[in-house]
Amino acid sequence: MTFRMPAEWTEHEGCLMAWPTRADLWGDTFASAKTEYALVARAISEFEPVTMVTVPGAADEARELCGEAVTVIEIPIDDAWFRDSGPIFVTDADGRRSGVDFRFNAWGRKHSPWDSDDRVAAALIERVGDTRIASDMILEGGAITVDGEGTLITTEQCLLHPNRNPDMTREEIEAEIKARLGVEKIIWLPYGGALDTETDGHVDGVCAFVAPAKVVVQLPDDPEHPDYVRSRANKAVLEASTDAQGRPFEVVAIPQSNSLEWGGVEIEVSYLNFYIANGGVVVPVADHPSDAGALAVIQSVFPDRKVVGVPTPTVAYGGGGVHCITQQVPVARKDA
């Protein structure tokens, strides 16, 4: 039976999130992180059901901040980035759904412990009643973007990093992704974000599918920006490529110019790190003058969806954005 990972814009049964847990990651911004996660959950719950996973004992706090529209459950977790540690759901031609459980090692053993996060995908797949498809390969959901029609985009900077799958060749990594996610063609961008040392350059910080044969890329307009040249190299690869159906890509640029100080460090809130919900798009913003222009670009590529900006500077300080803290659950056939 052939399964394929649906595009993010297909209909969702709901969205999975995890409550901020690792206090040493957030430091003095821990309370602010919880507030922002709750704001994101509330925004998404306007479009589709949200399930928030907390460590045992934290459910009451999460319920209070997230509100009644968000379902809160307790499962052991180590961290709060479900795009990467959560399951990746796939469906077959008849709408039957399964969950793929890739291994997780905290982005190359950067944070310890991570054993609960490595097990949480299996627990969530069991909870929704789906068949579990296990893989021994380490893969985070933020490292890939798919069109649901056989094409996947990733970055060499992340997927070929020796701290993930040092015993696998590029060809072996490609073969495993194709087998588990129903992909026919993989496009390798050379670069993730230069400042993205946490994930080693996830693709959801530089590029995202928004429709078949259509992608948005982050394209800083300041020549002094560390990604100015790198992002243009990525764009050139996309413009020279075709998707699995042989179609050339339409490439839409999103500017990145919202540098600000947060938690004592300089950060950028990635507008591209958005979540596509049922009828909506939830976008990280920075309360910065550049927000309006970025939201206008995103609205232009999603004319039939409501685009909502949620201030998430603390999430950016922690190393991610709205996409990083969410994982969609596509709809399944009711009798599957």
Buried (B, 14 or more C-beta within 10 A) or exposed (E): EEBBBBBBBBEBBBBBBBBBBBEEBBEEBBEBBBBBBBBBBBBBBBBBBBBBBBBEEBBEBBBEBBEEEBBBBBBBBBBBBBBBBBBBBBBBEEEBBBBBBBBBBBBBEBBEEBEBBBBBBBBBBEBBEBBBBEBEBBBBBBBBBBBBBBBBBBBBBBBBBEBBBEEBEEEEBBBBBBEBBBBEBBBBBEBBBBBBEBBBBBBBBBBBBBBBBBBBBBBBEEEEBEBBEBBBEBBEBBEEBBBBEEBEBBBBBBBBBBBEEBBEEEBBBBBBBBBBBBEBBBBBBBEBEBBEEBBEBBBEBBEEBEBBBBBBBBBBBBBBBBBBBBBBBBBBEEEB
